[in-house]
Amino acid sequence: MPSSTPTSPGRFAGLTPLLAPRSIAILGASNDATRIGGRPIAFMKAAGKFQGAIYPVNPNRAEVQGLRAYPSVADLPETPDAAIIAVPAALAVQAVEDLGRRGTKAAIMFTAGFAEVDEAGAAEQARMVAAARAHGMRLLGPNCLGVFDGRTGYYATFSSSFDSGWPVPGRIGIASQSGAYGTHLYTLARNRGIGASLCIMTGNEADVTVGECIGWLAENPEVDVIAAYIEGIREAPGLIAAFETARAARKPIVMMKVGRSALGSAAAKSHTASIAGDDAVTEAVMAEFGVVRARTSEEMLDIAQTATRRIYPARNTLGMITLSGGAGVLVSDVAEQAGLAMPPMPEDAQAKLKELVSFCAPRNPVDATAQVGNDLNLLTPFFESLIRDGGYSSILGFFTMVASSRRWPAMLEKLNEVRARYPDRLYVLSAIAPEAATRAMEADGWVCHEDPSRAVAAIAAMGRFGEAFAAPPPAAPPVVPPVVLPAATPSEAEAKRLLAQAGIACAPEAACADADAAVAAAAGFGYPVVLKILSPDILHKSEIGGVLLDVADAGAVRAGVATLLERARAHAPAARIEGVLVAKQLKGGVECILGIHQDPVFGPMAMFGLGGVFVEVLKDVVFRRCPFGEDVAAAMIRAIKGFPLLDGARGRPKADVAALASMLARLSSFAVAAGPRLGSIDLNPVFAMPAGEGAFAADAVIEVAT
Amino acid sequence: MPSSTPTSPGRFAGLTPLLAPRSIAILGASNDATRIGGRPIAFMKAAGKFQGAIYPVNPNRAEVQGLRAYPSVADLPETPDAAIIAVPAALAVQAVEDLGRRGTKAAIMFTAGFAEVDEAGAAEQARMVAAARAHGMRLLGPNCLGVFDGRTGYYATFSSSFDSGWPVPGRIGIASQSGAYGTHLYTLARNRGIGASLCIMTGNEADVTVGECIGWLAENPEVDVIAAYIEGIREAPGLIAAFETARAARKPIVMMKVGRSALGSAAAKSHTASIAGDDAVTEAVMAEFGVVRARTSEEMLDIAQTATRRIYPARNTLGMITLSGGAGVLVSDVAEQAGLAMPPMPEDAQAKLKELVSFCAPRNPVDATAQVGNDLNLLTPFFESLIRDGGYSSILGFFTMVASSRRWPAMLEKLNEVRARYPDRLYVLSAIAPEAATRAMEADGWVCHEDPSRAVAAIAAMGRFGEAFAAPPPAAPPVVPPVVLPAATPSEAEAKRLLAQAGIACAPEAACADADAAVAAAAGFGYPVVLKILSPDILHKSEIGGVLLDVADAGAVRAGVATLLERARAHAPAARIEGVLVAKQLKGGVECILGIHQDPVFGPMAMFGLGGVFVEVLKDVVFRRCPFGEDVAAAMIRAIKGFPLLDGARGRPKADVAALASMLARLSSFAVAAGPRLGSIDLNPVFAMPAGEGAFAADAVIEVAT
């Protein structure tokens, strides 16, 4: 059960020799500072901060870039914590073997030409991993751009991104599968004056995964915020443990996951040897742990930068002060769309502001008007009332080009005086100011976003982190008895019997061998009934006309049984026919779909949606890793767009959401108990009856992997 | 019929004295360059470009800021084209009167305290407009920040946005209802090095509207691109004519419309005296004319800047070259979401690129790999193949921090050489470069957007402009006979009779005075039938249980008639009961809703959606100004998310979309023919039958304003 994986402190400590080594060797060290075997040495020498030993390994030179070089790993004076491998592909496995024998704990494999190229490369990569594992050595890459840390001066990378300047130390950690994108993001951050401590790029992920790197960053006391870039997830346990570690440490993760589009997935496959997982599944896993997904690099940096203030309100509210009404309208629009509450100021506080400036708009957004921009004595009471009386957790000041005016330094001083009295709030400025002034304001505790729309998106993300950090532990998943799957995909009746053992209610029904039995069963349920062909060999009954609805009386039952048997003979002559299933036809319920599918990375995932067009045309469904309790199930049900249909829209009675949630949670436990031979489950339709009357599966298909 | 308003050349020429005067007076001229009556003079003197005469008017001074001042308008040596009014509110109407008498053609009213404040102010504003109109004078404002033109040095504004620098002349025109937002946008543009010719801010819009200003910009040969900011639209004719003028002149309009949210609308009302129109209606009008809506200021500038290249492909395709696969995946995702096609490179071209770099990904995005970044001789064939062989209308180069590297100048030279051979494409660079380098590349014909997601959004917008510019003229709306609405809201039967005259088909039905007549009618249609109470006083029949479905035989018809009459007596004792309506119950169709509502600004708007939950829960509807032809109607039908349901999803037959489109177009003509007394129309449900079998309204409500 992945959601209860125990997370011991320091679970990711095994990556420390890789990511923060005390000494490093460079295999394939070059005297040419522009070659990939030369760059790391040149970077570390030029930055001059790395405290450990640097050991060039080169059989042809006694000295490399002024450092003593060694002919082989065996000749090194000590066992290095880590080694960079920058040798030709043909020599790579031997290099790993040499390092492993020497006892080196970690290798960074720059060398490319493995799984990302062809099958032969994949086989060579497998040999490389086997060699590393045999010696307990961790391996970053191959085909990776490595790792660097501007704080410690550790540059195990051949990135060309330092042409435009050295790293700025800071408290954001970057973990990226793509080297180019990792350094791109890092460069954007640096240009904004945002410091990053580490930037780790995992390449082919033959061994070390981006999930583990996130976990190590979550455990690293120098890191407050984690920015991650992912194309496809290779393994769940490391990623899940990393997400758990970060949440427990109250470290927000903002993640970009590309490969959403058909095109994108194609590109992801040709780019790395990655399997781009189902996007909806990945998104569900992120949502489970409060990981915020960024759609663009700018959004990623906006959120990461704002998060470095470490203010994550569990109930986020936004108060805004502006000197112009127009921006208030814009921000209200964006906040509503982002789900960020902007409650009004208290009535009495509004009245007091009206006394100060009769034509101000004091509700929230508080439009203090240009008069307040011209009269500093008014600015303080307006700003302080917003904070003190409004009580908002996040404060946005929109000062646009006023922040480029001659008045601004005096205004900023007033704002800072007030801010110092309420240090627990998140303060964001949307202003057009020269870059140096912006940096100074940021150093002083403001977060500056020139564009108010971007400011609002970043503020809203802080609330999502806060909610995740403050969430109570989820309820335990329902306990279900052991599930023994049959050898092959069971019939509908057998599937329902298995599900019933787990407490999943099905519409009352009976398996009947002939028409007489069917008439007797129907009389017992009351008309109308549903008739279905009963065969372990016919999985999708409706496709052969094997389901009859609204069967109204005994005569219709007899006629219907004959019709079904005839259709089965015609369409599936080889199928074993066990008779018909007679079921009570449920009326007045809302049709839903509950399903399970096996994700290759995350295992069984539960799906919930409304029936029919909602799933098939509108894709209005929600996913979650199994298993989970009724609280999570209820939240899933409420998360779909069509939820009003279950909640009394259009004059209907409210549906029995509690029963539906119970069924969904039980299904999730059932899926885990069924083990890896479970292929998929479809309960379609499930009728959610009016509140208090339960929820019943009217059809059930369990596919078993043979 | 607004869509066929004739647009004569120079239709907006009447605004020229206001927006490009040859001489200007300043009423309330101040010697203090920081006061609102002093700023315009100070700006025009400091900028030193304005070629016309400047006449300060001030009864107390002989000289203002070194210029000769005049005691009154009557004392001016000539009639100025335009005048700025910066006097106290109490003197404002008199100032308008004085200027009108003198023959001045235009006034810019800075003075505030009118309709935006209270009823008394609104009355005073009405007097001001009456005075201006009596003399044929146009009035900008009141409560407005005026207008400025960096090209001509015309500064009829008291904006404080010039503290950080003077305007940069350019070919983007800005029209904004909000002064603060207009100057905000303008300042952002200038900081990006984007020039704006004019920036016009309309304030209260007592007379001149933002629509007219857009129209004038569309006619101005110095303007190529129009950026507009709107909170609420006051009048349709000017805006529609402006949109038509701009489209005819192939000048793109990018527009920000705020007030989408409930909060936003509230803020818009408190901020100006504006009526924030229904957002869906405004969006429909923008879509009609190919006006692209921007959601943020950055998006607005991204699009406007890209549009200054004046390349608007009617069939936009994107080809991308990158040195990193990760960015390709990201861009593919964003392009798919933006509806921007990225077709693959031709197979033979891909093969040739593979020969050059065996591990490149040549499909599109073309990942040329870092090798091409290191070998300039490879860059040219890759870039040229993308352009020549791919044939894409838009080319995106993603070079990230390579553009900050020492290699970049040589690479850029190669790229520019190729580009010069294919000048008809749109070239966009996504790169991290120093600002001066970015400006130089832009001056050289590139569009630079650091963030690839923003680049894609801007490129996609160019295609939307291109589609609008290339669109054939729409089909003529159907001709319907004159509509004579009754004095009050008609009964369902009468409503259907009126609609039938316009060719709108209703389900076969008969008005029956009693049960015998109902049984006879039902026998004629065939069972089952629908029974409905028939009364001009009961509009919403289903609310009183006045509709019975699935009435199966003669006995059920008699029982049903009795039930309906009983329910009508119980729930609406005063209603005139004319009997019952018997209708054939249509089976097998898709339920749709067609409706009309009167928008206070744009007149009758047609709505289309699927029935039931699609409209009421999911709001999956589309709007359009009436009238329109079947081509537009068909496009509306295809635009809803649920369209697959009409197009054969889930094994259904395809619906008769042609009949549905014909009905929708006829309804739009009917709505216009019905005139302003028409309140609304609801055809709900309309059954779209399988293709070839037509579409029939099963219920019709026409509300008439009394």
Contacts between the chains, C-beta under 8 A, distances in Angstrom:
chain1	res1	chain2	res2	distance
A	116	B	359	7.7
A	117	B	359	6.1
A	160	B	401	7.5
A	160	B	402	7.3
A	160	B	405	5.7
A	161	B	401	4.8
A	163	B	401	7.6
A	163	B	404	6.1
A	163	B	405	4.2
A	163	B	406	5.7
A	164	B	401	6.3
A	164	B	404	3.6
A	164	B	405	7.1
A	164	B	432	7.5
A	164	B	434	7.8
A	176	B	326	7.8
A	177	B	326	7.6
A	178	B	324	6.6
A	178	B	325	6.8
A	178	B	326	3.2
A	179	B	324	7.7
A	180	B	323	6.9
A	180	B	324	2.9
A	180	B	325	7.4
A	180	B	326	5.5
A	180	B	327	6.8
A	180	B	370	7.6
A	180	B	400	6.8
A	181	B	324	6.5
A	181	B	326	3.7
A	181	B	327	6.4
A	181	B	330	7.6
A	183	B	400	7.8
A	183	B	401	6.6
A	184	B	324	7.4
A	184	B	326	7.9
A	184	B	327	7.2
A	184	B	400	4.4
A	184	B	401	6.3
A	184	B	432	7.3
A	187	B	400	7.2
A	187	B	401	4.3
A	187	B	404	7.3
A	187	B	432	5.5
A	188	B	432	6.5
A	188	B	450	7.4
A	191	B	432	6.6
A	229	B	326	7.1
A	231	B	326	6.7
A	231	B	329	6.0
A	256	B	330	7.7
A	258	B	326	7.0
A	258	B	329	4.3
A	258	B	330	4.6
A	258	B	333	5.5
A	259	B	329	5.5
A	259	B	333	7.0
A	260	B	333	4.6
A	260	B	336	7.6
A	260	B	337	7.7
A	261	B	332	5.3
A	261	B	333	4.6
A	261	B	335	7.5
A	261	B	336	3.6
A	261	B	337	7.1
A	262	B	336	6.9
A	263	B	332	3.6
A	263	B	333	7.5
A	263	B	335	7.1
A	263	B	336	5.6
A	263	B	342	5.9
A	264	B	329	4.8
A	264	B	330	7.4
A	264	B	332	4.1
A	264	B	333	4.1
A	264	B	336	7.0
A	266	B	332	7.5
A	266	B	363	7.4
A	267	B	325	6.5
A	267	B	328	4.7
A	267	B	329	4.4
A	267	B	332	5.1
A	267	B	361	7.2
A	267	B	363	7.8
A	267	B	365	6.0
A	267	B	367	7.8
A	268	B	325	7.8
A	268	B	329	4.8
A	270	B	325	7.1
A	270	B	361	4.4
A	270	B	363	7.0
A	270	B	367	7.5
A	271	B	325	2.8
A	271	B	326	6.7
A	271	B	328	6.8
A	271	B	329	6.4
A	271	B	361	6.4
A	271	B	367	6.5
A	272	B	325	6.9
A	295	B	453	6.9
A	296	B	334	7.8
A	296	B	451	5.8
A	296	B	453	3.8
A	296	B	454	7.2
A	297	B	451	5.7
A	297	B	452	7.7
A	297	B	453	7.2
A	298	B	451	5.0
A	298	B	453	7.4
A	298	B	454	7.4
A	323	B	180	6.9
A	324	B	178	6.6
A	324	B	179	7.7
A	324	B	180	2.9
A	324	B	181	6.5
A	324	B	184	7.5
A	325	B	178	6.8
A	325	B	180	7.4
A	325	B	267	6.5
A	325	B	268	7.7
A	325	B	270	7.1
A	325	B	271	2.8
A	325	B	272	6.9
A	326	B	176	7.9
A	326	B	177	7.6
A	326	B	178	3.2
A	326	B	180	5.5
A	326	B	181	3.7
A	326	B	184	7.9
A	326	B	229	7.2
A	326	B	231	6.6
A	326	B	258	7.0
A	326	B	271	6.8
A	327	B	180	6.8
A	327	B	181	6.4
A	327	B	184	7.2
A	328	B	267	4.7
A	328	B	271	6.8
A	329	B	231	5.9
A	329	B	258	4.3
A	329	B	259	5.4
A	329	B	264	4.7
A	329	B	267	4.5
A	329	B	268	4.8
A	329	B	271	6.5
A	330	B	181	7.6
A	330	B	256	7.7
A	330	B	258	4.6
A	330	B	264	7.4
A	332	B	261	5.3
A	332	B	263	3.6
A	332	B	264	4.1
A	332	B	266	7.5
A	332	B	267	5.1
A	333	B	258	5.5
A	333	B	259	7.0
A	333	B	260	4.6
A	333	B	261	4.6
A	333	B	263	7.5
A	333	B	264	4.2
A	334	B	296	7.8
A	335	B	261	7.5
A	335	B	263	7.0
A	336	B	260	7.6
A	336	B	261	3.5
A	336	B	262	6.9
A	336	B	263	5.6
A	336	B	264	7.0
A	337	B	260	7.7
A	337	B	261	7.1
A	342	B	263	5.9
A	359	B	116	7.7
A	359	B	117	6.0
A	361	B	267	7.1
A	361	B	270	4.3
A	361	B	271	6.4
A	363	B	266	7.4
A	363	B	267	7.8
A	363	B	270	7.0
A	365	B	267	6.0
A	367	B	267	7.7
A	367	B	270	7.4
A	367	B	271	6.4
A	370	B	180	7.7
A	400	B	180	6.8
A	400	B	183	7.8
A	400	B	184	4.4
A	400	B	187	7.2
A	401	B	160	7.5
A	401	B	161	4.8
A	401	B	163	7.6
A	401	B	164	6.3
A	401	B	183	6.6
A	401	B	184	6.3
A	401	B	187	4.3
A	402	B	160	7.3
A	404	B	161	8.0
A	404	B	163	6.1
A	404	B	164	3.6
A	404	B	187	7.3
A	405	B	160	5.7
A	405	B	163	4.2
A	405	B	164	7.1
A	406	B	163	5.7
A	432	B	164	7.6
A	432	B	184	7.3
A	432	B	187	5.5
A	432	B	188	6.5
A	432	B	191	6.6
A	434	B	164	7.8
A	450	B	188	7.4
A	451	B	296	5.8
A	451	B	297	5.7
A	451	B	298	5.0
A	452	B	297	7.7
A	453	B	295	6.9
A	453	B	296	3.8
A	453	B	297	7.2
A	453	B	298	7.5
A	454	B	296	7.1
A	454	B	298	7.4
A	612	B	650	7.5
A	613	B	642	6.9
A	613	B	645	5.9
A	613	B	649	7.4
A	613	B	650	7.1
A	616	B	649	6.5
A	616	B	650	5.7
A	617	B	641	7.5
A	617	B	642	5.9
A	617	B	644	4.9
A	617	B	645	5.9
A	617	B	649	5.5
A	617	B	650	7.7
A	618	B	618	7.2
A	618	B	641	6.4
A	618	B	642	7.0
A	641	B	617	7.5
A	641	B	618	6.4
A	642	B	613	6.9
A	642	B	617	5.9
A	642	B	618	7.0
A	644	B	617	4.9
A	645	B	613	5.9
A	645	B	617	5.9
A	649	B	613	7.4
A	649	B	616	6.7
A	649	B	617	5.5
A	650	B	612	7.6
A	650	B	613	7.2
A	650	B	616	5.8
A	650	B	617	7.7
